[in-house]
Amino acid sequence: MKKTAITALAVFALSMGFSSTTNAQKQNTKAVSVKSNSDKTEVVKLVKDYFAALNSSDASKVVSLFTTDGVLLAPGAPTATGSEQVKGTFQYVFDNFKYSLTVTIGEVVVDKDYAFAASTSKGSFVIKSSNQTVEDDFRETFVLKKVGGQWKIARYMYNKSK
């Protein structure tokens, strides 16, 4: 049931278009409650915290930002599901690469206990085995869930923007 709800919300968000805003949506924005604005602020902070943990190669911190059943969908890698697999994936990444990325957060949509955030990141990573620096940029989609009053990453997917 949870996966179905997340999938349905993701399809809805994608069908609405992350960057399109209709006049009706603009009018509804004026009526957004203080709680919703607070939730959006918390979601933005969570995404920024994720990138801070990524740039500091802190696998434990990254995992703490995910739900216990969180899913990481990285290109060219198996899907990582749950805390152990997510941590293992990030530990492998941090053992082999060092990131230095700056995030730009696009649209954030909050609907009750779920939120979506679209972002782009740009910067570089170092391949530790060869000490080679590679410039890169990515697009990211975060599906977040409020758990125990705190926003957590439920699903995270990214790809290269080129």
C-alpha angles and dihedrals in degrees: 000000000000092000091048092052092048092047092048092049092048092051090048092050092047092047090052091054120238094240103037120096121180125205089254090054091049090052091048090051089064089058095050112130124240088249090058092050089049090050091051090050090050091049091051090049091050092053090048090048089052091055092045089054091046092051092047092048091235107156093177092053091047091052091049088061092058129077112253088255094040121148128219116200107190122173114257093009135095116264110268113215125186133008097291096051094042091051092046091051093049092044089054090048093049092046089057107028140036116209131208107178133157116210128215112194116214123184123353119198121190123192114172108293096354131071138178127210128187119198144164126214132196134186136078146289131211120227099221097205093059100020087232118155116217123194112219146157133205145191118224137194120196124191108194133192130199108236120180090345093308129104115239134177108258097173130010126185130170140171140176114278093220 
